[in-house]
């Protein structure tokens, strides 16, 4: 039995990035929005070191207008990628399947309410564990909690930086491009 770690956004669910919606809603360019977001502590938000309310308060100061609602939640409308879910259900017959996801509390709560994580044996969310990908400590945390060796682990993510980080630890890693390509690659490493 192997441990298989799936990223969620872009692998299990599509339509997870809200940056373009937020930029448009706030009448900012994508770059302006991201600059404000990073200055407001986006990385800390992903690691649970700042709450959503504090993030938007800081963002409001930079933006010059008060934002009173959680826009991360307002525009978050993910869709399950059915083909990936089918692969997960097949893999679960022989392997332990967990989610390893960079997320924020707002999005996590929406996924939980929609039952999007029901396919996983466990969920390792960056805002809960306090570490985000591509930091190798993220993967080491999962390996330690799951009591598995890197060579007995497979990681699937749609971000090359995350895949490279996991691979440096000896985790067999796949850059997700489509469910069809994942289905083709899995037998080569399992």
Order of alpha helices (4+ residues) and beta strands (2+ residues): beta-beta-alpha-alpha-alpha-alpha-alpha-beta-alpha-beta-alpha-beta-alpha-alpha-beta-alpha-beta-alpha
